[in-house]
Amino acid sequence: MSIWKKKSISLLLAEASESEKGLKRTLTAWSLVALGIGAIIGAGLFVRTATAAAQNAGPSVTIGFIVAAVGCALAGLCYAELSSSIPISGSAYTYTYATMGELLAWIIGWDLILEYAVGAATVGIAWSEYLNNLLVNVLHTSPIPYSLSHSPFQISDLGEHGIINLPALFIVAAISLLLIKGTQESAFVNGIIVVIKVTIVVLIIVLGWNFINPANHTPYIPQATIFKDDSGVGHNFGGIMGILGAAGTVFFAFIGFDAVSTAAQETKNPKRDMPIGILGSLAVCTVLYILFAHVLTGLESVEFFRTGGKEASVANAITSAMPGYGWLAQFVTVAILFGFTSVILVMLLGQSRVFYSMGKDGLLPKAFGDLHSKYKTPYKANLAILVIVGLFAAFVPGDIVGDMTSIGTLFAFILVCISVIVLRKTNPEMKREFKTPFVPFVPILGILVCLAMIYGLGWTNWLRLAGWLAIGLVIYFGYSRKNSVLNNPDKK
């Protein structure tokens, strides 16, 4: 019973042929670029940009976006090779199982649970903020009381204490129950939401440009200091460390680009189209992100995003700094609520896939691999996710869970980059529809950039990740190792 036992490539390919992955090659390079833009522009941009400006970098958050984009591009090329070589669901979890063995597969699976769980919770908390903005500024009614829409660790400027974030818990529960029933967003509706999200970004850039106050961009890279947030946690603000911290924070805004790499099996010419799809969508989004961050930080001061404009930051900045554009703030509020809802659905769906894969492999209780008799969905996995994500959304501040998502994803990217190097050595003969260029230099550079962003996120986030992984190791050695299907074929 070895903790380093690997799933053979032949076994994975056999599983792939039985799964839903026997797909037609219909996607072109431009289809992939469009898919990437839709997946990337999401909750992170509208929430984390202001957070990174307030806590880490001020106006130089734009440089943070460039660093994050470089890390994503390098990891994305590695993802493309693996997804075209091992065409089966499970993402980084599956790749690690094939290259580095069961223990590291468990670690990355456990890490992905953190990534999806706190990612969905982060968006749920942002949904709660924009719901209150909708109630006050669009519907002109009273907001949900501070105590019932914030975590116990938060205190308002007026000294009110949070108790529980009920709206965030509500949206997570509602979408979890919809997923159990098997409700899927249609391509048509998703397409409309994508168009709305891109339109919002372009409108804010074009209309907001004339309202930029140059004083808010001076100095562009603030002097290095320490900023303490509402929870008393210190953040490196300004200088190189501030930019690296901002890169780690806004990295959340790029999560979703790996959706492009998972479409390798449906691409007409993966060798040519995958790099165009990954790098093209990242390039378009990075340009939009830099311009958006430049406008947002120019509209209001860093102090504004630390205090009154902290919540629903984009809508509040428009209301405060763009007189006569109240309609834009209202449009942003309504559209972002719809966009956030679709992002939560996708994250909870991804979370259930990870639970389902690990349940089938015996690393989590087999119940998580059970399908509902009527709806044919992994309903037990969805209920467990509802509890985990609901607790995060209801009781943990958004800044903390957002950074935990970023550090969890960066850790996953590092293992994906390592997997490419390992597979090139152990399985050189494997058929690869797309090959990462300049191996091992591209994967090594990807590892170094991701490590730099993890370093920038600070010791509090390292500690949270270490704590989460420690809990995971206790579960692995206490339960998963004894129940692994690979190590215990008789348990299958």
Secondary structure, DSSP 4 states (H G I P E B T S, - for coil): --TT----HHHHHHHHHHTTT-----B-HHHHHHHHHHHHSSHHHHHHHHHHIIIIIGGGHHHHHHHHHHHHHHHHHHHHHHHHHS-STTTHHHHHHHHT-HHHHHHHHHHHHHHHHHHHHHHHHHHHHHHHHIIIIIS-SPPPPGGGBS-TT-B-TT-PBP--BHHHHHHHHHHHHHHHHT----HHHHHHHHHHHHHHHHHHHHHHGGG--GGGGSSSSPPPEEEE-TTS-EEEESHHHHHHHHHHHHGGGGTTTHHHHTTGGGBS-HHHHHHHHHHHHHHHHHHHHHHHHHHHHHHS-HHHHHTTTSTTHHHHHHHHH-TT-HHHHHHHHHHHHHHHHHHHHHHHHHHHHHHHHHHHTTSS-GGGG---TTT-S-HHHHHHHHHHHHHHHHHS-HHHHHHHHHHHHHHHHHHHHHHHHHHHHH-TTS--SS--TTTTHHHHHHHHHHHHHHHHT-HHHHHHHHHHHHHHHHHIIIIIHHH-TTT-GGG-
